[in-house]
Amino acid sequence: MTNSHEIKERVKERYAKVALTGDSCCGPLSSGDAEEGCCSGNNSVILQPSQSATKISKLVGYDTQELKSIPEASILGAGCGTPTKFAFINEGNTVVDLGSGAGIDVFLAANIVKGSGKVIGIDMTNEMLQKARKNAVEGGYTNVEFRKADIEEKIPVDNNSVDVVISNCVINLTTDKVKTFSEIHRILKPNGIGKMVISDLVTDKQIDDTSSVDPDKWCSCIDGALTKENYIASIKKGGFDTVEVLDEKTYTEGDHVDNRKITSLVIKAIKE
Ligand SMILES: C[S@@+](CC[C@H](N)C(=O)[O-])C[C@H]1O[C@@H](n2cnc3c(N)ncnc32)[C@H](O)[C@@H]1O
């Protein structure tokens, strides 16, 4: 029997451990055992737990050059895509990264928005926030801020104030996806200016009843994953009319979990 409170506590525990130990997230997922994995899989190479976070990040699409441009400790190998590559962020933009972890995408976005812009990372796990803030200080970033919040409760950002919301392998971990998308919709600038560009995992067989999920597999981004159709429907219920799939990669059979296919999506939605 699992309820959403219990799931959330387990997610916090899992990612506190990742923040403190720097454990690679990927290996067990790739070998079909999601007990201790995070969210990344890959499309062609079977990863081992010993593989570095940087190697895992390259497999999900980050370039060597961009990874060298940010604090090394912000790279956890916990993402499942590269939202900053698809978001067309501009200098001066206000960007919010939901479930920012140790800050990988916050720092990449901060390098683009420069001093006239701002990037706000949001996370609910204290240990991740501490790690991200330390990375910001050590990296000399003055245009970033990390705020604590549960993104499916309230995102601590003003209405209609954000140019781009990004997120990397996080929304599948929430128990109320529609509430999360409606919060994203609330903070984006209106009239076609504000956009959400997110990477996330979906599956071909969704678990509908939270009482029958395995909390460990939820933390590994499997049991909380929706089908692609339901994911898009949740975005629309959250208030977005225009939704577009920008990239889609279904993991190889070795990365399936309990006969469920896992697919990584990059999705864009615009606030009209
Ligand atoms: C799989 S990790 C991804 C971290 C980061 N985006 C990256 O690519 O390295 C998921 C992160 O989302 C955070 N998270 C999960 N659910 C959350 C929620 N409801 N509200 C805020 N943060 C959440 C976790 O604490 C963790 O840092």
The ligand as a Gaussian input file, in Angstrom:
#p B3LYP/6-31G(d) Opt

LIG

0 1
 C       16.085000      12.528000     -11.512000
 S       16.611000      13.893000     -10.565000
 C       16.976000      15.072000     -11.857000
 C       17.852000      16.203000     -11.389000
 C       18.276000      17.190000     -12.473000
 N       17.144000      17.680000     -13.226000
 C       19.305000      16.567000     -13.385000
 O       19.018000      16.389000     -14.572000
 O       20.398000      16.263000     -12.896000
 C       15.074000      14.491000      -9.922000
 C       15.184000      15.735000      -9.053000
 O       13.857000      16.263000      -8.881000
 C       13.621000      16.565000      -7.527000
 N       12.161000      16.410000      -7.307000
 C       11.425000      15.294000      -7.460000
 N       10.128000      15.541000      -7.205000
 C       10.038000      16.858000      -6.899000
 C        8.956000      17.714000      -6.534000
 N        7.703000      17.256000      -6.421000
 N        9.218000      19.015000      -6.286000
 C       10.501000      19.481000      -6.372000
 N       11.567000      18.719000      -6.689000
 C       11.341000      17.416000      -6.961000
 C       14.492000      15.585000      -6.759000
 O       14.792000      16.063000      -5.477000
 C       15.728000      15.487000      -7.662000
 O       16.684000      16.467000      -7.344000

